[in-house]
Amino acid sequence: MRAGKTTIGRLRVSAILVRMALVTGLATTSCLALGAQEFRAELHGQIVDEDGHPVSRVEVTARWGANSSLNAYTDAAGQFQIAPISENRVFLGFSKPGFFRIENRLVELKPGTNEATFTVNHENELQQQVQVVSKPTQIDPDTTSHQESLVQHEILNTPVPSSHNLQQSLITMPNVLQDSSGNIHVAGARQEQTENLLDGFEINDPSNGAFTPRLDIDAVQAATAETGGFGAQYAHAGAAVLSLNTTVGDDKWRFSTTNFFPGLSFQEGTHFGNWFPRVTFSGPIKKRRAWFSEALSLQHSFTVITGLPAGQDFASEWAGDNLLRAQVLLTPRNILQASFLYNRLSSPEFGLGPFTPLSTTTDQESRRYFFPLKDQIWVGRTLFEVGGAVDTGGSNNTPQGSATYIVTPSTASGNYFQRLAEQSRRLQLIGNVTTGSLDLLGTHTLSAGWNWDGIDFFQQANRSEIDFVRADGTLADQATFSGRSAFHLANTQLGGYAQDLWRPIKTVVVSAGVRADWDHLIQQTLPQPRLAINWVPGNGGRTKFTVAWGEYYQPVTLAIIGQASDQQRSDLFYNSTGLSPLGTPIVSTFLIPRTAFHSRGLTTRLLNGIKRPSTGRL
């Protein structure tokens, strides 16, 4: 009995020990599993460049563990979010064209929310070492517009006929073309239908909307053309947006020159030939606090026209531009920046050609001053921008004399008939706010802003008689001008927008926004809704489908409206002898239906009202 009881007791003790071992094992396994599941982190990051400016559309890759990875893109405020992360060690990579690529950047995380700021450098940061430049590995899922970009090394190194001319580099982008006059057109649109931005400020010509500024190409850090599906933040983009971003100094001193020594031409004597020197200089005003950059370029062209008399068969032109930029870090979260662009052109034989001899040319002088100022302030994870710019300039075309201008079927003679002076000015104010990512049925990035533009245009024209002569020397037509020789026009434009970039799921992005613009000329507020949807299928980010719809307002320029305030022309036609007039003069004028401006069909009505003969017949 004792032996049996002892055996049973031993069995009971063994069972208890087994149960305790099982419980301990299960508890240990549960603790390990819970410990593995307990670590959960989020990374809220911001990417800035070497000058402290937020950098948007940077591709961020995060890797941890054996096979865990996530991709994200920075928003307009340079912010991104990676979540969830299950380990405390994560390796980050940053990539964007125009910036040096960063790979395998180790970041130590703690459980919960982590915040960090990272710096990426532009590709011109180091010139004497081989650097790894960035190429995107995926399609940006948050961009709804079609974008084409050139970064600085592409602008400088892509072979073009005139390497000093920025327009020549811009036309290497798809959808950007140049006409016979040298004007560029984006997506087949007229120049005034493209909103041109220089460091965030509109730089279209205030009077006619043309792209006229000259810049040292060494100062251009990036150029981007957007067509179709772009957001509501652009005030006057009827067809496209062309953005130019320029360089600003940092803590390193930099100096460069190009084409410094002049060329000589020995045609028709000794002259300066085609010469296009460029000089750039930048550095710190106070290290880690204030910086500047200076970019100066000159352009001198010399052209000989065959077939004209010796001494009257060449034309020269001088042009110059200077861009001075400065930036001050007022606080770690407040950046103040300003710049000053100056353009000057002198062409004393403007218009010289095989059929327009020296006496018919004009002396053309033009100048332009552009002064923008912008302040960027961070409040939490929200970026506020406020700024203003003054854009003013003018041109003068002066004939070589006062002789009657004569036009024949083969050539012209006398002096040009028109003395023209134009002045234009734009005052612009802007304000924008962009939030960080907000969580509500997905993630949201909200933005809103406003703009105000005050535009003035002044023209004075003195026109003399034009005689149109037949091949046999008889007078065919005599044109004269009458009416006031000067006018002044002004306009005020006010607009605002709100926009939401919503990502309900990882593969779908919805951009919804609305603009409202008021124009003094039409006395109406024009709402413009915008909607775009991106779908990125799960194929590694190599394919994107976009559907976009929106209404876009294109304001009428003062140069078009001003034609109704200009002089009228009278043509008196003569018979074959050139002595007897044929009836009464035919008067041509520009008619603008000022009392019936409205937003829809305005352009068609304006064009239909131009140059209608009031009496007589042709």
Secondary structure, DSSP 8 states (H G I E B T S, - for coil): -HHHHHHHHHHHHHHHHHHHHHHHHHHHHHHHHHHHHH--EEEEEEEE-TTS-B--S-EEEEEETTTEEEEEE--TTSEEEEEEE-SSEEEEEEE-TTBB-EEEEEEE--SEEEEEEEE--BTTS-SSS---B---SS--TT--SEEEEEEHHHHHHS--SSTT-HHHHHTTSTTEEE-TTS-EEETT--GGGEEEEETTEE-S-TTT--------GGGEEEEEEEESS--TT-SS-SSEEEEEEE----SS-EEEEES-S--EE-TTSSEE-SB--EEEEEEEEETTTEEEEEEEEEEEEEEE-TTS-TTSSEEEEEEEEEEEEEEEEEETTEEEEEEEEEEEEEEEEET-BTTB-GGG-EEEEEEEEEEEEEEEEEETTEEEEEEEEEEEEEEEEEES--S-EEE-SS-EES--SEEEEEEEEEEEEEEEEE---EESSSEEEEEEEEEEEEEEEEEEEEE--EEEE-TTS-EEEEEEEES-SEEEEEEEEEEEEEEEEEEEETTEEEEEEEEEEEETTTTEEEEEEEEEEEE--TTTS---EEEEEE-------HHHHHGGGS-EEEEEEB-TTSSSB-SS-EEEE----GGG--STTHHHHHHHTSSEE-SS--
